[in-house]
Amino acid sequence: MGLGAQRPVAEAAANEPLVASFRRVILRCTARLLAFAGRPDPRADPGPCEEDWYANLLWIERRKCLLATHAATLFSVFSPDVRAAQVRALGSYLAGRIAAELAAAGLPADALGELDGDHVTIAKTADRSVLGCMRDLALSCELAVADAGGMAALDLDELHRHLRQHLSAARGYVPPVDLAADFAARRRSG
């Protein structure tokens, strides 16, 4: 059959699945971020999962910043001085930022789940322990900006190295980058 030809459904079902199993990226936003990004669709929320991402809008030096954190590993990405257009296209913007930080950590782009910015479901937060950890991470970001002498002087790569090594009791004092590597290995093996 040529590229444009279609096989009968019964023949296709017998030979291969028509649709690969696919889970949309769930981005669980704080109320502050939802005010900018739009309201979630409660019907589209499948419930909490370890592959979910959490995101918060921070105001540092009167600028909007985003902090995104993976639920299972606490692997985090800080984006300073975010524009309104980037917040409106939150899924594609964060997917690119997350992929870049995973690469900087030596991990593949899909280490923490598929990152398809066009298939993101915005949902409300669901795990208070992740939110508590994000409060600590947000404070680390604020302190890094202050220690640098301001947002303009911030070494973003150094901040991300710090975030990748940030220890949390909620994840057994294991650095997020190590948890992310283990998470990626589990995804590949099973």
N, C-alpha and C positions, 0 to 999 in steps of 0.2 A: 504494500500500500504506500502511496505517496505521502508527502508531508501533510497535505491538506485533507486526505481521506480520513473518514471516521470509521472505526470498527463498530460492529453491533455491540450493544452493552453486554449481552451475555458472553460474547467472545472475549471482550476486554476483561470482564470480571473473572473469567476462568484463568486468564493469563497473568494479570497483574492488578493491583488496586487502582481504581480510577483516581482517587485522591489520597495523597500521602497524609499520614497523621500529622496534624499541625496544631500547635497551641499558640494562640495570639500572645504577644507580649502584654503582660498586665503591668501597667504603671500606676501604682497606688500613690495618689497625691494628697498632700496635706490640704486642709481647708484654705490656707493662705494661697497655695498654688492653684487650687481649683478655681478661686476667684478670678485668676488670670487665664487659666487654660481652658475653662469651660466645665460644665457640670458633667458628672459621670452618668452613664446609662446603667441603672441598677440591674436591668434585665441581662446585660452583657457580662456581669461580674460572675465568674465561675467559682468564687470563693478563694481563700488564701492558698498559696502554693509556694514552695521553696524557690521557684524560678522567678517570682515576682520581683519587680523593682519598686522602690519607694523614692519619692522625690519631694523636696521641700524648696520653697522660695525663701531665700535669706536676703536681708537688706544689710549690706556692709558698706560703710562710707556713702550712704544714700544711693547705692547702686543695687540693682537686682542681681542676685547670684543664685545659681541652682546647685543643689546637692542631691545626687542620685546614689542610692545604696541598694545593693542586691540583698534580698531577704536572707538567704541561706548563708552567705559568706561575709556579708558586710563590706564587700568590695565597693569602694565609693569613688565617685567622680565629682569634682568641684568645678563649676563653670562660673567664672567671675564676669561681671559687667554684661549680663545677658540682655538682649533687646526684646521688645515686645513681640516682634515678628518671630523670633526664635521660640518664645514661650507658646505662641499660637501654633507653631509647627513642632510641638514638643517631642513627639515620637521620633521623627526623622532627625531632629537636632540631637537628642540624647543618644540615639542609636549610634550616630557618628562619633560622638564624644566618648561613649563607652567603648566602642571598638578601638579607638585610638589609645585609650588608657590600658585596655587589655593587651594590645600590641606592645606598649611601653613596658609592661610587666612580663613580656615574653610568653603571653598566652594567646591562643587563637581567638578570633572574633566571636566564635560561637561557644566559648568555654563555659559561659554561664547561661546558655540557652540561645535560641535563635534571636537575632536582633534585626527584625524587619521593621523599620521605622514607619512603613506604610500600613502595618497591621498591628496597631497598638490600641489596647482598650484602656481608657482612663477610668480609674476606680478610686473609691475611698480607701483610706488606710485601714488595715485589719489587724496588725500585730503591734501591740504596745512596746514589746521588747525591742523591735527594730526602731521604733520612733525614739525610744530612750537612748539607744546607741547613736542615732542620728543627731540627737541633741548634743552628745559629747563630741561628735565629729564636727558639727557646726561650730562649736566653741573652739575646737582646734583650728578650723579655718579662720575664724575671727582673730584668734591670737596670732596666727601666721601672718595675717595682713598687718596687724598692729606691730609685730616684731620686725617686719620688713620695712616699716616706715610708710606704709600705705599700699593701696592696690596697685599703683603704677610700678612699684619696686618689688612686688611679690614674685618670687621664683615658683611658678606654678608646677614645674617638674619636681622640685624639692617637696612641695606640699603634697603632691600625689605619692611620692615615695613614702612620705610620712603616713599618709592615709592607708597605704597598702600594708604598713607594718603596725598600725594602730591596734593595740590589744583590747579585748573586751571580755569581761566575765561571761557575757551572754553566749559567747562562742568558744568557751574553754581556754581563753588566753592564747589562742592560735591566731597568728597574723592573717588578715583577710587574703593576702596573695597566696598563702599556703592553702587556705580553705578553698580558694578559687581553683587552684591547680588540682586539688583532690576532687572537687566537684566536676571539673572537666574530665578527669580520668574516669570517674563513675559514669558520666554520661556516655563516654566512648565505649566503655566495656558492657554497658547494659542498657 
